[in-house]
Amino acid sequence: MAPDVVLDRASAADSPAIRNVLARAYRTNPLMAWALPEDGTRLDACAAWLGPSVDRYLAAGRVHVARLDGRVEGVAAFAPDGPVLRVLHRASGHP
């Protein structure tokens, strides 16, 4: 029988695991390869780079995780509807 994936809201305690999942996902991204050219340290550097953003999203309560056997294996983070998004929305001609 296949293990169940559990989806739930992430907490600050999940931050290290979320950083690692996202670092693995973005490690080969061309921007990351350019900004962090050392392949041997890119995974850790990518996790560190993404960390402040992860923590801001967590503080806003906008991060969900997929857990498999209790481990974070997937992440979904949603941008909060804050002033920056409202300014961009107005700049696009929308009220």
BELGI-V506517 format. One record per residue. RES is the residue in three letters. PSI is psi in degrees with one decimal (NA if undefined). Layout:
BEGIN
res & psi
RES & PSI
RES & PSI
END
This chain:
BEGIN
res & psi
MET & 131.1
ALA & 142.9
PRO & 151.2
ASP & 139.9
VAL & 130.7
VAL & 127.1
LEU & 130.6
ASP & 171.0
ARG & 136.7
ALA & 158.0
SER & 172.3
ALA & -30.6
ALA & -20.9
ASP & -7.4
SER & -49.8
PRO & -42.0
ALA & -39.7
ILE & -44.4
ARG & -43.4
ASN & -41.7
VAL & -46.6
LEU & -37.1
ALA & -41.5
ARG & -36.5
ALA & -37.0
TYR & -2.7
ARG & -37.2
THR & 4.2
ASN & 135.2
PRO & -37.9
LEU & -44.3
MET & -40.2
ALA & -34.7
TRP & -46.9
ALA & -30.7
LEU & 75.1
PRO & -17.8
GLU & 103.3
ASP & -35.7
GLY & -23.9
THR & 1.0
ARG & -39.1
LEU & -49.6
ASP & -40.1
ALA & -39.3
CYS & -42.6
ALA & -41.3
ALA & -41.3
TRP & -42.9
LEU & -17.0
GLY & -51.5
PRO & -37.0
SER & -43.0
VAL & -45.9
ASP & -36.2
ARG & -43.2
TYR & -40.6
LEU & -43.2
ALA & -31.4
ALA & -5.4
GLY & 30.8
ARG & 30.6
VAL & 132.5
HIS & 150.8
VAL & 155.5
ALA & 124.4
ARG & 138.2
LEU & 119.1
ASP & 35.8
GLY & -10.0
ARG & 140.9
VAL & 120.8
GLU & -13.2
GLY & 154.0
VAL & 141.0
ALA & 122.5
ALA & 133.1
PHE & 131.5
ALA & 130.7
PRO & 149.9
ASP & 82.5
GLY & -172.9
PRO & -38.0
VAL & -45.7
LEU & -36.5
ARG & -40.2
VAL & -44.3
LEU & -38.5
HIS & -45.4
ARG & -37.5
ALA & -23.0
SER & 1.3
GLY & 2.5
HIS & 149.5
PRO & NA
END
